């Protein structure tokens, strides 16, 4: 129960990494605000936690919506009286296409969800972390844009992931005096449904052939990591076990990015 007495906010908690982390945080003793833009999905996550004896409240918001994020954070803080851990995990792959075919609307949607969404989550949560006397912020970035640049057409997505890592490093210094740690989690191939939401269009036009075993993950012989694997890393970074770690991107990919970067 290493998070006993702590209050955590997890965005994108309706499925995949966010859900796995929310369930694990609750099992470790935290009261969790589980946030998603999909009402049915996020209520199922909250119910799963409470039925297992944990504490959770569902929060419905689009992370790109300033007023909605503010309401969600305020509701969580009022419900449990504090906020100690923020896992800014919500994100989309968006549209992958050659830069001259990617429309401004498609670019904006990816930037707004991934980067503006991260900013708004932290913008509204940080005052509560300061009030609590410290805490831990986690941001889900990616191997894309940080170690890997060979996924054709993924420019908008990769730019948001690179920017998230820069944000983490900037805020690690800015918030250190408030005893708030800020770290990035950079997953590789994980068994989530995010690929189902990827729209690829004419990416072969932007592709540069690479000499490597496609999709191979050296540590597991090509098998994807699991959401639970990432959740365990999130728990470590949220807990006092990582009390001297801040401003650090952690790649969790079974050495995939070292092979194909």
Secondary structure, DSSP 8 states (H G I E B T S, - for coil): -TTTT-EEEEESTTSHHHHHHHHHHHHTT-EEEEEES-HHHHHHHHHHHHHTT-EEEEEE--TT-HHHHHHHHHHHHHHHS---EEEE------EEE-TTTS-HHHHHHHHIIIIIHHHHHHHHHHHHHHHHT-EEEEEE--SBTTTB--STT-HHHHHHHHHHHHHHHHHHHHHHTTTEEEEEEEE-SBSSSGGGG-EEESGGGT-----S-TT--GGGTT--B-HHHHHHHHHHHHSGGGTT--S-EEEESTTHHHHH-
